[in-house]
Amino acid sequence: MQFEYQPRGVCASNIRFDLEDGRVKNIVFTGGCNGNLKAIAKLAEGMEAEKLTALLLGNTCGMKGTSCADQLARAVQYAQREGT
């Protein structure tokens, strides 16, 4: 199932991904630091949702209390709740 999430407090304006059989796939960020976000998407491709959230939740960027990686983890948590 495809999900879209509007992150808060980061440069990226949208996160789109699929959640299939508990795995995160086809991650696309709109806006933000293009190279870094492509790398995060590649590294997280096919990862179990629980592992992704455990790794990325709470990651911060500079003085912000969040980051694009943290927002991806929050998006996956949201998708897990909505998908059940």
Secondary structure, 3 states (H helix, E strand, C coil): CEEEECCCCCCEEEEEEEEECCEEEEEEEEECCHHHHHHHHHHHCCCEHHHHHHHHCCCCCCCCCCCHHHHHHHHHHHHHHHCC
